[in-house]
Amino acid sequence: MVGVDHEPQPRYPFAFVQADALEYVAAHGADFDVIHASPPCQGYSRMRHLPWLKGKTYPMLIDATIDLLEATEKIWVVENVEDAYKHMKGSIMLCGTMFDLKVYRHRIFLSNSFMWQPPHRKHKHTIGSGKYLNDRATPS
């Protein structure tokens, strides 16, 4: 396993290369059996609409990432935030609750290989009482 990012990742538990991920895949993608990519999500996230982020621009790299991964002829998976589905036709949505995690975090996954989407149970809690990001209250 090798992780690639343009920022240092001192706690990354496997081999790490500090580089532009797209350039790295273009040069070394053929050396891998499977490639997982997670392009920057900020430009696709609904958080970009917050007043203090208005006017800020972010790299939109999903399309370029998919094109590059297709060119490798390897198995690949791209992961991003829920609002990126418009750029990831044919994707599946996974939520932490599908894996018995206590996290309501929806992520979109697209691959050139078959992926199965487990059933998504109804969330049992309401998130965000306004005090903490991960607050949960049981519905009455």
N, CA, C and O atoms as a MOPAC input file, in Angstrom:
PM7 MOZYME 1SCF
protein

 N      0.83500 1    -1.18100 1     0.00000 1
 C      0.00000 1     0.00000 1     0.00000 1
 C      0.87800 1     1.24200 1     0.00000 1
 O      1.90300 1     1.31400 1     0.67800 1
 N      0.44100 1     2.20200 1    -0.77500 1
 C      1.14900 1     3.47300 1    -0.85800 1
 C      0.12100 1     4.58800 1    -0.83900 1
 O     -0.84800 1     4.54600 1    -1.59800 1
 N      0.31200 1     5.57200 1     0.00100 1
 C     -0.52900 1     6.75700 1     0.02400 1
 C      0.19500 1     7.90700 1    -0.62700 1
 O      1.41000 1     8.04800 1    -0.48900 1
 N     -0.54900 1     8.72900 1    -1.33600 1
 C      0.04200 1     9.87700 1    -2.02900 1
 C     -0.79200 1    11.11400 1    -1.72000 1
 O     -2.01600 1    11.08700 1    -1.84100 1
 N     -0.14000 1    12.17900 1    -1.32700 1
 C     -0.82100 1    13.44900 1    -1.08000 1
 C      0.21200 1    14.56000 1    -1.23000 1
 O      1.40500 1    14.35100 1    -1.00700 1
 N     -0.26000 1    15.73700 1    -1.61000 1
 C      0.66900 1    16.85900 1    -1.74700 1
 C      1.03900 1    17.45600 1    -0.39100 1
 O      1.99200 1    18.22900 1    -0.29400 1
 N      0.29200 1    17.10300 1     0.65600 1
 C      0.59800 1    17.55000 1     2.01900 1
 C      1.22500 1    16.40500 1     2.80700 1
 O      0.87600 1    15.24800 1     2.57300 1
 N      2.12700 1    16.68700 1     3.72100 1
 C      2.69700 1    15.62500 1     4.56000 1
 C      1.59500 1    14.93900 1     5.37100 1
 O      0.63700 1    15.58300 1     5.79900 1
 N      1.73800 1    13.65100 1     5.57300 1
 C      0.78100 1    12.86100 1     6.35200 1
 C      1.57000 1    12.06000 1     7.38700 1
 O      1.76300 1    10.85700 1     7.21000 1
 N      2.02200 1    12.69200 1     8.44700 1
 C      2.93200 1    12.03500 1     9.39500 1
 C      2.34500 1    10.81100 1    10.09900 1
 O      3.10200 1     9.96100 1    10.56800 1
 N      1.01600 1    10.69800 1    10.18700 1
 C      0.42100 1     9.55100 1    10.87100 1
 C     -0.06700 1     8.47800 1     9.90200 1
 O     -0.69200 1     7.50700 1    10.32800 1
 N      0.20300 1     8.63200 1     8.62900 1
 C     -0.23500 1     7.62800 1     7.65500 1
 C      0.46700 1     6.30900 1     7.97100 1
 O      1.69200 1     6.28600 1     8.08800 1
 N     -0.27600 1     5.21100 1     8.11200 1
 C      0.32500 1     3.97100 1     8.62600 1
 C      1.08500 1     3.12600 1     7.60100 1
 O      1.68200 1     2.11500 1     7.97100 1
 N      1.07900 1     3.51100 1     6.33200 1
 C      1.73900 1     2.72100 1     5.29000 1
 C      2.77100 1     3.59400 1     4.57500 1
 O      3.01300 1     4.73100 1     4.97800 1
 N      3.36800 1     3.06700 1     3.52800 1
 C      4.31900 1     3.85300 1     2.74700 1
 C      3.61800 1     5.11500 1     2.23900 1
 O      2.46000 1     5.07000 1     1.82300 1
 N      4.32700 1     6.22400 1     2.28100 1
 C      3.73700 1     7.49200 1     1.87600 1
 C      4.67300 1     8.23600 1     0.94500 1
 O      5.88500 1     8.27700 1     1.15600 1
 N      4.08400 1     8.82900 1    -0.10000 1
 C      4.82700 1     9.64700 1    -1.05500 1
 C      4.17900 1    11.02300 1    -1.07100 1
 O      2.98400 1    11.14800 1    -1.33900 1
 N      4.96600 1    12.05600 1    -0.78400 1
 C      4.44300 1    13.41400 1    -0.87900 1
 C      4.63900 1    13.88200 1    -2.31400 1
 O      5.75700 1    14.15400 1    -2.75400 1
 N      3.51800 1    13.97100 1    -3.03500 1
 C      3.56000 1    14.34700 1    -4.44800 1
 C      2.15000 1    14.69900 1    -4.89800 1
 O      1.18500 1    14.46800 1    -4.16900 1
 N      2.03300 1    15.25000 1    -6.07700 1
 C      0.72600 1    15.46100 1    -6.68500 1
 C      0.17600 1    14.08800 1    -7.06300 1
 O      0.81300 1    13.35900 1    -7.82300 1
 N     -0.99400 1    13.72800 1    -6.54700 1
 C     -1.53800 1    12.38800 1    -6.74800 1
 C     -1.81300 1    12.08300 1    -8.21600 1
 O     -1.57600 1    10.96100 1    -8.66500 1
 N     -2.30400 1    13.05100 1    -8.96500 1
 C     -2.57700 1    12.80000 1   -10.38000 1
 C     -1.28300 1    12.55400 1   -11.15500 1
 O     -1.22100 1    11.66000 1   -11.99800 1
 N     -0.26700 1    13.33700 1   -10.87100 1
 C      1.02000 1    13.11700 1   -11.52800 1
 C      1.60700 1    11.75600 1   -11.13500 1
 O      2.18400 1    11.05800 1   -11.96800 1
 N      1.45400 1    11.39200 1    -9.87500 1
 C      1.97800 1    10.11500 1    -9.39800 1
 C      1.27000 1     8.94400 1   -10.08800 1
 O      1.92300 1     7.99300 1   -10.51900 1
 N     -0.03900 1     9.00900 1   -10.19200 1
 C     -0.78000 1     7.92800 1   -10.86100 1
 C     -0.40300 1     7.86900 1   -12.33900 1
 O     -0.26300 1     6.78000 1   -12.89500 1
 N     -0.23800 1     9.01800 1   -12.97700 1
 C      0.15400 1     9.02600 1   -14.39000 1
 C      1.50500 1     8.33300 1   -14.58900 1
 O      1.70900 1     7.62400 1   -15.57400 1
 N      2.42300 1     8.54500 1   -13.64300 1
 C      3.76900 1     7.97200 1   -13.76900 1
 C      3.85700 1     6.53900 1   -13.24500 1
 O      4.62900 1     5.74200 1   -13.77700 1
 N      3.07900 1     6.19300 1   -12.20900 1
 C      3.26300 1     4.90300 1   -11.52500 1
 C      2.00500 1     4.05100 1   -11.43600 1
 O      2.04400 1     2.97200 1   -10.84500 1
 N      0.90400 1     4.49500 1   -11.99800 1
 C     -0.35600 1     3.74900 1   -11.89000 1
 C     -0.26000 1     2.32000 1   -12.36500 1
 O     -0.91900 1     1.44000 1   -11.81000 1
 N      0.54200 1     2.06900 1   -13.37800 1
 C      0.68200 1     0.71100 1   -13.91500 1
 C      1.34300 1    -0.24200 1   -12.92400 1
 O      1.27000 1    -1.45800 1   -13.10200 1
 N      1.98400 1     0.28400 1   -11.89100 1
 C      2.67400 1    -0.55700 1   -10.90600 1
 C      1.72900 1    -1.15100 1    -9.85800 1
 O      2.15700 1    -1.96000 1    -9.03400 1
 N      0.45200 1    -0.76200 1    -9.87900 1
 C     -0.49100 1    -1.18300 1    -8.85100 1
 C     -1.57900 1    -2.07300 1    -9.43200 1
 O     -1.87700 1    -2.00100 1   -10.62400 1
 N     -2.16600 1    -2.90500 1    -8.59400 1
 C     -3.27800 1    -3.75800 1    -9.01300 1
 C     -4.60800 1    -3.02900 1    -8.89900 1
 O     -5.48400 1    -3.18300 1    -9.75000 1
 N     -4.75600 1    -2.23200 1    -7.84200 1
 C     -5.98500 1    -1.48800 1    -7.56200 1
 C     -5.59000 1    -0.09400 1    -7.08000 1
 O     -4.61100 1     0.06900 1    -6.35100 1
 N     -6.36400 1     0.90400 1    -7.49600 1
 C     -6.08800 1     2.27600 1    -7.08400 1
 C     -7.35100 1     2.86100 1    -6.46400 1
 O     -8.42500 1     2.82900 1    -7.06400 1
 N     -7.20600 1     3.39400 1    -5.25700 1
 C     -8.30400 1     4.11000 1    -4.59700 1
 C     -7.95200 1     5.59100 1    -4.60600 1
 O     -6.86000 1     5.97300 1    -4.18600 1
 N     -8.86000 1     6.41800 1    -5.07700 1
 C     -8.60600 1     7.85400 1    -5.15100 1
 C     -9.70000 1     8.60700 1    -4.41100 1
 O    -10.87400 1     8.24000 1    -4.45600 1
 N     -9.29600 1     9.64800 1    -3.74500 1
 C    -10.22100 1    10.50700 1    -3.02300 1
 C     -9.86200 1    11.95700 1    -3.34400 1
 O     -9.17800 1    12.61600 1    -2.56100 1
 N    -10.32400 1    12.45400 1    -4.49700 1
 C    -10.00400 1    13.83900 1    -4.87500 1
 C    -10.52900 1    14.82200 1    -3.83800 1
 O    -11.44400 1    14.49200 1    -3.08400 1
 N     -9.96300 1    16.02500 1    -3.78800 1
 C    -10.43300 1    17.02200 1    -2.82200 1
 C    -11.95700 1    17.18500 1    -2.91200 1
 O    -12.52200 1    17.27300 1    -4.00300 1
 N    -12.59900 1    17.22200 1    -1.75800 1
 C    -14.06700 1    17.23800 1    -1.72600 1
 C    -14.66600 1    18.62700 1    -1.55400 1
 O    -15.86100 1    18.80400 1    -1.79300 1
 N    -13.88800 1    19.60800 1    -1.15200 1
 C    -14.43500 1    20.90500 1    -0.76800 1
 C    -15.29500 1    21.54800 1    -1.86000 1
 O    -16.31700 1    22.16300 1    -1.55600 1
 N    -14.90100 1    21.41600 1    -3.10000 1
 C    -15.64700 1    22.02400 1    -4.19900 1
 C    -16.98200 1    21.36600 1    -4.46400 1
 O    -17.84400 1    21.95800 1    -5.11200 1
 N    -17.16900 1    20.15300 1    -3.97500 1
 C    -18.41000 1    19.41800 1    -4.18000 1
 C    -19.27200 1    19.40400 1    -2.91900 1
 O    -20.45200 1    19.05900 1    -2.98700 1
 N    -18.71800 1    19.76500 1    -1.80100 1
 C    -19.39700 1    19.67800 1    -0.51300 1
 C    -20.43500 1    20.78400 1    -0.35000 1
 O    -20.23700 1    21.90900 1    -0.80700 1
 N    -21.54600 1    20.44700 1     0.30800 1
 C    -22.55600 1    21.47900 1     0.58600 1
 C    -22.02600 1    22.52400 1     1.55400 1
 O    -22.60600 1    23.60300 1     1.67500 1
 N    -20.93400 1    22.22200 1     2.24500 1
 C    -20.33300 1    23.18800 1     3.16400 1
 C    -19.78900 1    24.41000 1     2.42000 1
 O    -19.60900 1    25.46900 1     3.02100 1
 N    -19.52900 1    24.27200 1     1.12900 1
 C    -18.99400 1    25.40000 1     0.35900 1
 C    -19.97200 1    26.57400 1     0.30200 1
 O    -19.59000 1    27.68600 1    -0.06500 1
 N    -21.24800 1    26.32400 1     0.66800 1
 C    -22.26400 1    27.37100 1     0.64100 1
 C    -22.33800 1    28.17000 1     1.94200 1
 O    -23.13100 1    29.10500 1     2.05100 1
 N    -21.52800 1    27.81000 1     2.91400 1
 C    -21.53000 1    28.56800 1     4.16900 1
 C    -21.08700 1    30.00100 1     3.90200 1
 O    -20.21800 1    30.23500 1     3.06200 1
 N    -21.67200 1    30.95700 1     4.60800 1
 C    -21.37100 1    32.37400 1     4.32500 1
 C    -19.88900 1    32.71400 1     4.35400 1
 O    -19.42900 1    33.49600 1     3.52300 1
 N    -19.13600 1    32.15700 1     5.27400 1
 C    -17.71600 1    32.51300 1     5.38100 1
 C    -16.85100 1    31.83500 1     4.31100 1
 O    -15.66100 1    32.12600 1     4.19600 1
 N    -17.46000 1    30.92300 1     3.52300 1
 C    -16.71400 1    30.30100 1     2.42600 1
 C    -17.17000 1    30.82400 1     1.06300 1
 O    -16.64600 1    30.41500 1     0.02700 1
 N    -18.14100 1    31.72200 1     1.07200 1
 C    -18.67700 1    32.26800 1    -0.17900 1
 C    -17.55600 1    32.90000 1    -1.00000 1
 O    -16.75200 1    33.68000 1    -0.49000 1
 N    -17.52400 1    32.55000 1    -2.26400 1
 C    -16.52700 1    33.11000 1    -3.16100 1
 C    -15.20500 1    32.35900 1    -3.18300 1
 O    -14.35500 1    32.62600 1    -4.03200 1
 N    -15.02400 1    31.42900 1    -2.26300 1
 C    -13.77400 1    30.66200 1    -2.22900 1
 C    -13.83500 1    29.58700 1    -3.31700 1
 O    -14.87200 1    28.95600 1    -3.52000 1
 N    -12.72500 1    29.38800 1    -4.00400 1
 C    -12.69200 1    28.37000 1    -5.06200 1
 C    -11.85300 1    27.18100 1    -4.62100 1
 O    -10.89600 1    27.31700 1    -3.85900 1
 N    -12.23400 1    26.02700 1    -5.11300 1
 C    -11.56300 1    24.77900 1    -4.77000 1
 C    -11.29000 1    23.99600 1    -6.04800 1
 O    -12.00400 1    24.15400 1    -7.03800 1
 N    -10.26200 1    23.15400 1    -6.03200 1
 C    -10.01100 1    22.33000 1    -7.22000 1
 C    -11.14100 1    21.32700 1    -7.42500 1
 O    -11.60500 1    20.70100 1    -6.47200 1
 N    -11.57700 1    21.18000 1    -8.65700 1
 C    -12.63000 1    20.24100 1    -9.02900 1
 C    -11.96600 1    19.13600 1    -9.85600 1
 O    -11.84300 1    19.25600 1   -11.07500 1
 N    -11.54600 1    18.07400 1    -9.19400 1
 C    -10.66900 1    17.09000 1    -9.83600 1
 C    -11.29000 1    15.71800 1   -10.06400 1
 O    -10.59000 1    14.79500 1   -10.48100 1
 N    -12.57400 1    15.56100 1    -9.80600 1
 C    -13.16900 1    14.22800 1    -9.97200 1
 C    -13.09000 1    13.76300 1   -11.42000 1
 O    -12.64300 1    12.64600 1   -11.67800 1
 N    -13.51000 1    14.58600 1   -12.36300 1
 C    -13.50400 1    14.17300 1   -13.77100 1
 C    -12.08700 1    13.84700 1   -14.24900 1
 O    -11.87800 1    12.83600 1   -14.91900 1
 N    -11.12100 1    14.69300 1   -13.90900 1
 C     -9.73000 1    14.44000 1   -14.30800 1
 C     -9.19800 1    13.16700 1   -13.65900 1
 O     -8.44300 1    12.42000 1   -14.28100 1
 N     -9.59000 1    12.91700 1   -12.41100 1
 C     -9.14500 1    11.70900 1   -11.71400 1
 C     -9.70100 1    10.46400 1   -12.38600 1
 O     -8.96600 1     9.50500 1   -12.62100 1
 N    -10.99700 1    10.47300 1   -12.69700 1
 C    -11.61300 1     9.31000 1   -13.35100 1
 C    -10.98400 1     9.07100 1   -14.71000 1
 O    -10.69200 1     7.92600 1   -15.05600 1
 N    -10.76700 1    10.12700 1   -15.49200 1
 C    -10.12600 1     9.96900 1   -16.81000 1
 C     -8.74700 1     9.33800 1   -16.66900 1
 O     -8.39000 1     8.44500 1   -17.43800 1
 N     -7.97500 1     9.79400 1   -15.69900 1
 C     -6.63000 1     9.26600 1   -15.47700 1
 C     -6.67400 1     7.80800 1   -15.03000 1
 O     -5.88900 1     6.98700 1   -15.50300 1
 N     -7.59200 1     7.49000 1   -14.12200 1
 C     -7.70200 1     6.11100 1   -13.65300 1
 C     -8.13900 1     5.17800 1   -14.77200 1
 O     -7.64000 1     4.05600 1   -14.86600 1
 N     -9.05000 1     5.61400 1   -15.61000 1
 C     -9.46700 1     4.80100 1   -16.76800 1
 C     -8.27100 1     4.47800 1   -17.66300 1
 O     -8.16200 1     3.36600 1   -18.17900 1
 N     -7.38500 1     5.43900 1   -17.84500 1
 C     -6.22200 1     5.24500 1   -18.70500 1
 C     -5.24300 1     4.21000 1   -18.14200 1
 O     -4.45800 1     3.63900 1   -18.89900 1
 N     -5.27400 1     3.95700 1   -16.83000 1
 C     -4.35500 1     2.97800 1   -16.24000 1
 C     -4.74700 1     1.53800 1   -16.57300 1
 O     -3.91700 1     0.63100 1   -16.50200 1
 N     -6.01400 1     1.33400 1   -16.93500 1
 C     -6.56000 1    -0.00600 1   -17.19600 1
 C     -6.46300 1    -0.91000 1   -15.97400 1
 O     -6.44000 1    -2.13400 1   -16.10500 1
 N     -6.40600 1    -0.32100 1   -14.80600 1
 C     -6.38900 1    -1.05000 1   -13.53800 1
 C     -7.76700 1    -0.94800 1   -12.89000 1
 O     -8.59200 1    -0.13800 1   -13.31200 1
 N     -8.01900 1    -1.76400 1   -11.86800 1
 C     -9.23900 1    -1.61700 1   -11.08300 1
 C     -9.07700 1    -0.36800 1   -10.23100 1
 O     -8.01900 1    -0.14300 1    -9.64300 1
 N    -10.12200 1     0.43900 1   -10.16600 1
 C    -10.04900 1     1.67000 1    -9.39300 1
 C    -11.36300 1     1.95200 1    -8.67700 1
 O    -12.42700 1     1.47000 1    -9.06400 1
 N    -11.25100 1     2.74800 1    -7.62300 1
 C    -12.39600 1     3.23000 1    -6.85100 1
 C    -12.15100 1     4.70400 1    -6.55900 1
 O    -11.04700 1     5.09100 1    -6.17600 1
 N    -13.17800 1     5.52000 1    -6.74100 1
 C    -13.10900 1     6.93400 1    -6.38800 1
 C    -14.15600 1     7.18300 1    -5.30900 1
 O    -15.29600 1     6.73500 1    -5.42400 1
 N    -13.76300 1     7.89500 1    -4.26600 1
 C    -14.64600 1     8.19800 1    -3.13700 1
 C    -14.73900 1     9.70900 1    -2.98900 1
 O    -13.75300 1    10.42700 1    -3.15500 1
 N    -15.95700 1    10.18500 1    -2.67000 1
 C    -16.11400 1    11.61000 1    -2.41600 1
 C    -17.39400 1    11.85300 1    -1.62300 1
 O    -18.08800 1    10.91300 1    -1.23700 1
 N    -17.69200 1    13.11900 1    -1.38700 1
 C    -18.85500 1    13.49800 1    -0.58400 1
 C    -20.14600 1    13.27300 1    -1.36200 1
 O    -20.14600 1    13.11600 1    -2.58200 1
 N    -21.23100 1    13.26400 1    -0.62300 1
 C    -22.54200 1    12.93800 1    -1.18300 1
 C    -22.93000 1    13.82500 1    -2.36500 1
 O    -23.52100 1    13.33500 1    -3.32800 1
 N    -22.61400 1    15.10100 1    -2.31300 1
 C    -23.01900 1    16.00400 1    -3.38800 1
 C    -22.17900 1    15.85800 1    -4.65700 1
 O    -22.43300 1    16.55200 1    -5.64100 1
 N    -21.20500 1    14.98600 1    -4.65000 1
 C    -20.38700 1    14.75000 1    -5.84400 1
 C    -21.04400 1    13.76800 1    -6.80300 1
 O    -20.48200 1    13.46700 1    -7.85600 1
 N    -22.23200 1    13.25900 1    -6.45400 1
 C    -22.88300 1    12.22600 1    -7.27500 1
 C    -23.10900 1    12.68400 1    -8.70800 1
 O    -23.13800 1    11.85000 1    -9.61300 1
 N    -23.26800 1    13.97100 1    -8.94300 1
 C    -23.48500 1    14.47500 1   -10.30000 1
 C    -22.28200 1    14.20200 1   -11.19100 1
 O    -22.42000 1    14.08600 1   -12.40900 1
 N    -21.11700 1    14.10100 1   -10.59300 1
 C    -19.88500 1    13.86300 1   -11.34600 1
 C    -19.51600 1    12.37600 1   -11.36400 1
 O    -18.54800 1    11.97400 1   -12.00900 1
 N    -20.29300 1    11.58000 1   -10.65500 1
 C    -19.93300 1    10.17300 1   -10.49200 1
 C    -21.14100 1     9.29600 1   -10.83700 1
 O    -21.64500 1     8.56600 1    -9.98300 1
 N    -21.60000 1     9.37000 1   -12.08700 1
 C    -22.76300 1     8.60800 1   -12.53800 1
 C    -22.50900 1     7.11700 1   -12.36600 1
 O    -21.45700 1     6.60300 1   -12.74400 1
 N    -23.49700 1     6.42800 1   -11.78500 1
 C    -23.36300 1     4.99100 1   -11.55300 1
 C    -22.74300 1     4.66400 1   -10.21000 1
 O    -22.41300 1     3.51000 1    -9.93800 1
 N    -22.58400 1     5.67400 1    -9.37000 1
 C    -21.94400 1     5.46100 1    -8.06900 1
 C    -22.92400 1     4.84700 1    -7.07300 1
 O    -24.13200 1     4.80000 1    -7.30900 1
 N    -22.37300 1     4.37900 1    -5.95600 1
 C    -23.19200 1     3.90200 1    -4.84700 1
 C    -22.92200 1     4.79500 1    -3.64800 1
 O    -21.87500 1     5.43700 1    -3.56500 1
 N    -23.87800 1     4.83500 1    -2.71200 1
 C    -23.72500 1     5.61500 1    -1.49600 1
 C    -23.51900 1     4.64700 1    -0.34300 1
 O    -24.26600 1     3.68000 1    -0.19100 1
 N    -22.50900 1     4.91100 1     0.46400 1
 C    -22.28000 1     4.12800 1     1.67400 1
 C    -22.36400 1     5.06100 1     2.87600 1
 O    -21.97300 1     6.22600 1     2.80500 1
 N    -22.87700 1     4.53200 1     3.97400 1
 C    -23.03700 1     5.28600 1     5.21500 1
 C    -22.41000 1     4.46100 1     6.33000 1
 O    -22.44400 1     3.23100 1     6.28600 1
 N    -21.84800 1     5.11700 1     7.31100 1
 C    -21.24800 1     4.40500 1     8.43500 1
 C    -22.19200 1     3.42300 1     9.09100 1
 O    -21.76300 1     2.37300 1     9.57000 1
 N    -23.48800 1     3.75300 1     9.12000 1
 C    -24.45400 1     2.85900 1     9.76700 1
 C    -24.58300 1     1.51500 1     9.04800 1
 O    -25.00500 1     0.53200 1     9.65800 1
 N    -24.23000 1     1.45900 1     7.76800 1
 C    -24.28100 1     0.20300 1     7.01700 1
 C    -23.26500 1    -0.80400 1     7.53900 1
 O    -23.35700 1    -2.00000 1     7.26200 1
 N    -22.29600 1    -0.30200 1     8.29600 1
 C    -21.22200 1    -1.14300 1     8.82700 1
 C    -21.20500 1    -1.11700 1    10.35200 1
 O    -20.18200 1    -1.37400 1    10.98700 1
 N    -22.37000 1    -0.79900 1    10.92100 1
 C    -22.55500 1    -0.73300 1    12.37100 1
 C    -21.63200 1     0.27400 1    13.04900 1
 O    -21.27400 1     0.10400 1    14.21500 1
 N    -21.25200 1     1.30600 1    12.33500 1
 C    -20.47900 1     2.39500 1    12.91800 1
 C    -21.43400 1     3.44600 1    13.44900 1
 O    -22.54600 1     3.58000 1    12.93700 1
 N    -21.03600 1     4.17500 1    14.43900 1
 C    -21.87500 1     5.23100 1    15.00100 1
 C    -21.57900 1     6.55700 1    14.30700 1
 O    -21.37100 1     7.58500 1    14.95200 1
 N    -21.56600 1     6.50500 1    12.97800 1
 C    -21.24700 1     7.68100 1    12.17700 1
 C    -22.26400 1     7.78900 1    11.05500 1
 O    -22.41400 1     6.87100 1    10.24900 1
 N    -22.95900 1     8.91000 1    11.00700 1
 C    -23.87200 1     9.17700 1     9.89300 1
 C    -23.08600 1     9.97300 1     8.86100 1
 O    -23.20500 1    11.19600 1     8.78400 1
 N    -22.31400 1     9.29800 1     8.09800 1
 C    -21.50000 1     9.98700 1     7.10600 1
 C    -21.71000 1     9.29100 1     5.76600 1
 O    -21.26000 1     8.16400 1     5.56000 1
 N    -22.38800 1     9.96800 1     4.87200 1
 C    -22.65200 1     9.40900 1     3.55600 1
 C    -21.50000 1     9.76500 1     2.62300 1
 O    -21.06000 1    10.91300 1     2.56100 1
 N    -21.02700 1     8.76800 1     1.90900 1
 C    -19.97100 1     8.97300 1     0.92300 1
 C    -20.37400 1     8.24900 1    -0.35800 1
 O    -21.03800 1     7.21300 1    -0.32500 1
 N    -19.96200 1     8.81300 1    -1.47100 1
 C    -20.25200 1     8.26600 1    -2.78400 1
 C    -19.01300 1     7.51900 1    -3.27900 1
 O    -17.89200 1     8.01300 1    -3.15700 1
 N    -19.22400 1     6.33200 1    -3.83700 1
 C    -18.13800 1     5.52300 1    -4.37800 1
 C    -18.46600 1     5.13400 1    -5.81400 1
 O    -19.58400 1     4.71600 1    -6.11600 1
 N    -17.49400 1     5.27500 1    -6.68200 1
 C    -17.61600 1     4.87300 1    -8.07500 1
 C    -16.42700 1     3.98900 1    -8.40200 1
 O    -15.30800 1     4.26500 1    -7.97000 1
 N    -16.66100 1     2.93100 1    -9.16300 1
 C    -15.57200 1     2.01700 1    -9.52700 1
 C    -15.80000 1     1.47300 1   -10.92600 1
 O    -16.91500 1     1.50000 1   -11.44700 1
 N    -14.72800 1     0.98200 1   -11.52400 1
 C    -14.85100 1     0.28500 1   -12.79100 1
 C    -15.02400 1    -1.21800 1   -12.55500 1
 O    -14.99600 1    -2.01300 1   -13.49500 1
 N    -15.20000 1    -1.59100 1   -11.29400 1
 C    -15.44700 1    -2.98100 1   -10.90200 1
 C    -16.75200 1    -3.01100 1   -10.10800 1
 O    -17.17800 1    -1.98900 1    -9.56900 1
 N    -17.37800 1    -4.16700 1   -10.03600 1
 C    -18.65600 1    -4.28600 1    -9.33700 1
 C    -18.51300 1    -3.93300 1    -7.86600 1
 O    -17.55900 1    -4.34700 1    -7.20600 1
 N    -19.46800 1    -3.16600 1    -7.35800 1
 C    -19.54800 1    -2.85200 1    -5.92900 1
 C    -20.98300 1    -3.09100 1    -5.48900 1
 O    -21.92600 1    -2.80300 1    -6.22600 1
 N    -21.13800 1    -3.61500 1    -4.29500 1
 C    -22.44700 1    -3.87600 1    -3.73200 1
 C    -22.76500 1    -2.84400 1    -2.68500 1
 O    -21.92100 1    -2.51600 1    -1.85100 1
 N    -23.98500 1    -2.32400 1    -2.72100 1
 C    -24.42100 1    -1.34400 1    -1.72600 1
 C    -25.34400 1    -2.03800 1    -0.73100 1
 O    -26.43900 1    -2.46800 1    -1.09600 1
 N    -24.90700 1    -2.14900 1     0.53100 1
 C    -25.77900 1    -2.75800 1     1.54500 1
 C    -27.01800 1    -1.89700 1     1.76800 1
 O    -27.04200 1    -0.72500 1     1.39000 1
 N    -28.04300 1    -2.47900 1     2.38100 1
 C    -29.22600 1    -1.67900 1     2.68800 1
 C    -28.89400 1    -0.54100 1     3.65800 1
 O    -28.05000 1    -0.68300 1     4.54300 1
 N    -29.56200 1     0.56300 1     3.47200 1
 C    -29.34300 1     1.73200 1     4.32400 1
 C    -30.53500 1     1.86300 1     5.25700 1
 O    -31.62100 1     2.27800 1     4.85200 1
 N    -30.31100 1     1.50100 1     6.51200 1
 C    -31.37800 1     1.59600 1     7.50300 1
 C    -31.63700 1     3.05900 1     7.85500 1
 O    -30.76200 1     3.91800 1     7.74900 1
 N    -32.85200 1     3.29700 1     8.27100 1
 C    -33.22300 1     4.64600 1     8.71100 1
 C    -32.35500 1     5.05100 1     9.89500 1
 O    -32.12900 1     4.25600 1    10.80700 1
 N    -31.87600 1     6.27700 1     9.87800 1
 C    -31.08400 1     6.78700 1    11.00100 1
 C    -31.95400 1     6.86200 1    12.24500 1
 O    -33.10300 1     7.30200 1    12.18200 1
 N    -31.40800 1     6.43400 1    13.37000 1
 C    -32.16600 1     6.37100 1    14.61300 1
 C    -32.06000 1     7.64200 1    15.44400 1
 O    -32.78300 1     7.78700 1    16.42900 1
 N    -31.20000 1     8.54300 1    15.08300 1
 C    -30.97100 1     9.74700 1    15.87700 1
 C    -31.03700 1    10.97800 1    14.98700 1
 O    -30.87800 1    10.89300 1    13.77000 1
 N    -31.27300 1    12.11100 1    15.60800 1
 C    -31.19700 1    13.38500 1    14.92100 1
 C    -29.82300 1    13.96400 1    15.23100 1
 O    -29.40400 1    14.01000 1    16.38700 1
 N    -29.13900 1    14.39700 1    14.20300 1
 C    -27.79600 1    14.92900 1    14.40300 1
 C    -27.86200 1    16.43300 1    14.56700 1
 O    -28.59900 1    17.12300 1    13.86200 1
 N    -27.08600 1    16.92400 1    15.50000 1
 C    -26.89200 1    18.35500 1    15.62300 1
 C    -27.96300 1    19.07900 1    16.41100 1
 O    -28.91200 1    19.60800 1    15.83300 1
 N    -27.82200 1    19.10600 1    17.69800 1
 C    -28.73700 1    19.90900 1    18.52300 1
 C    -28.30300 1    21.37000 1    18.47200 1
 O    -28.93900 1    22.23700 1    19.07100 1
 N    -27.22300 1    21.63300 1    17.75800 1
 C    -26.73800 1    22.99200 1    17.61000 1
 C    -25.52000 1    23.29500 1    18.44700 1
 O    -24.87400 1    24.32600 1    18.25600 1
 N    -25.19300 1    22.40600 1    19.38000 1
 C    -24.07100 1    22.67700 1    20.26000 1
 C    -22.77200 1    22.04800 1    19.76100 1
 O    -21.71800 1    22.68300 1    19.79100 1
 N    -22.85000 1    20.79900 1    19.30200 1
 C    -21.66100 1    20.07800 1    18.83400 1
 C    -21.93600 1    19.46300 1    17.47600 1
 O    -23.07000 1    19.09700 1    17.16600 1
 N    -20.89900 1    19.35100 1    16.67500 1
 C    -21.03900 1    18.81000 1    15.32800 1
 C    -21.61500 1    17.38600 1    15.34500 1
 O    -22.43900 1    17.04300 1    14.49800 1
 N    -21.19600 1    16.57900 1    16.28300 1
 C    -21.63500 1    15.18200 1    16.28800 1
 C    -22.67500 1    14.89700 1    17.36400 1
 O    -22.83900 1    13.74500 1    17.76700 1
 N    -23.38200 1    15.92400 1    17.83800 1
 C    -24.46300 1    15.71700 1    18.80200 1
 C    -25.53300 1    14.81500 1    18.20100 1
 O    -25.83000 1    14.89000 1    17.00900 1
 N    -26.09600 1    13.97800 1    19.02900 1
 C    -27.19800 1    13.14000 1    18.57400 1
 C    -28.28600 1    13.13500 1    19.62000 1
 O    -28.01500 1    13.08800 1    20.82000 1
 N    -29.49500 1    13.18300 1    19.16200 1
 C    -30.63500 1    13.08000 1    20.07500 1
 C    -31.55800 1    12.00000 1    19.55200 1
 O    -31.81900 1    11.93300 1    18.35000 1
 N    -32.05000 1    11.16300 1    20.42800 1
 C    -32.97800 1    10.12800 1    20.02300 1
 C    -34.32100 1    10.78500 1    19.72900 1
 O    -34.82600 1    11.55700 1    20.54400 1
 N    -34.91400 1    10.47900 1    18.54700 1
 C    -36.19400 1    11.10700 1    18.21700 1
 C    -37.28400 1    10.68200 1    19.20500 1
 O    -37.28500 1     9.55200 1    19.69400 1
 N    -38.20800 1    11.60100 1    19.49100 1
 C    -39.28300 1    11.26700 1    20.41800 1
 C    -40.50700 1    10.78700 1    19.68000 1
 O    -41.51600 1    10.46000 1    20.30500 1

